[in-house]
Amino acid sequence: TLTIDSVLLNVDFQPSGVVFSKSSPAQLAIWYQNANPDLNEDGVVDAIDAALKQQLAIWYKSAKADPWRQLWSKNDVTLELVTVALHHFSQYSVAW
């Protein structure tokens, strides 16, 4: 089961704690082409937003009280897509 927060770009995968094979991990792809291009929310889409777009990555946290941790992910700014190999279910988000 998964729950998607389309405003915060969070995805919560359940059941929490499911673990995947390190040799054959699950793949997660999150497209952000429909996200607000004003990433810093200053009312202007400019070079700062373009720089932030380059920094987008997938982050996760295992529990609500845990801090967000960045995963090694690939950001394709042309396709507006971030991908990552998953080794467990958790909560994931696209952020910089």
C-alpha positions in Angstrom: 0.0 0.0 0.0 1.2 3.5 -0.7 0.0 7.0 0.3 1.0 9.9 -1.9 1.1 13.5 -0.7 1.0 15.4 -4.0 1.7 18.8 -2.3 4.8 17.7 -0.4 5.8 15.1 -3.0 6.0 12.4 -0.2 5.2 8.8 -0.8 4.7 6.4 2.2 5.2 2.7 1.3 3.6 0.1 3.6 4.1 -2.3 5.2 7.0 -0.5 6.8 10.0 -2.7 7.3 9.7 -4.8 4.2 13.3 -5.5 3.0 14.4 -6.2 -0.6 17.4 -8.1 -1.9 20.6 -6.0 -2.1 21.4 -7.8 -5.4 17.9 -7.1 -6.9 16.5 -4.0 -5.2 13.1 -2.4 -6.0 13.3 0.7 -8.2 11.4 3.9 -7.4 10.9 6.6 -10.0 9.2 9.9 -9.1 8.4 12.4 -11.9 8.2 16.0 -10.9 7.1 17.6 -14.2 3.8 18.8 -12.7 5.3 20.3 -9.6 5.4 24.0 -9.0 8.5 25.3 -10.9 9.0 28.0 -8.3 10.9 25.7 -6.0 11.9 28.3 -3.4 8.4 29.8 -3.5 9.6 33.4 -3.9 7.0 34.2 -6.6 9.5 34.1 -9.4 10.8 31.2 -11.5 14.4 32.1 -12.1 18.0 30.8 -12.1 17.8 30.0 -8.4 14.9 27.6 -9.1 17.0 26.1 -12.0 19.9 25.5 -9.6 17.6 23.9 -7.0 16.1 21.7 -9.7 19.6 20.4 -10.4 19.9 19.4 -6.7 16.7 17.4 -6.4 17.1 14.0 -4.9 15.1 11.3 -3.1 15.2 11.4 0.7 13.7 9.0 3.2 12.8 8.5 6.8 11.9 5.2 8.5 9.7 6.7 11.2 7.8 9.9 11.7 10.2 11.1 14.4 13.3 10.3 12.3 15.2 13.0 10.4 15.1 12.9 6.6 18.2 11.3 5.0 19.3 11.7 1.4 19.6 8.6 -0.7 22.0 8.3 -3.6 19.6 8.9 -6.5 19.7 10.0 -10.1 18.0 13.2 -11.2 17.2 13.5 -14.9 16.3 17.2 -15.3 15.3 16.7 -18.9 12.7 14.1 -18.1 12.0 15.7 -14.7 12.4 12.4 -13.0 14.4 11.1 -10.0 15.1 7.4 -9.6 16.6 5.3 -6.8 17.2 1.7 -5.9 15.2 0.8 -2.8 16.2 -1.8 -0.2 13.3 -1.3 2.2 9.8 0.3 2.4 9.8 3.6 4.2 8.6 7.2 3.5 10.2 8.9 0.5 10.3 12.4 -0.8 11.8 14.5 -3.6 13.6 17.5 -2.2 16.9 19.4 -2.4 
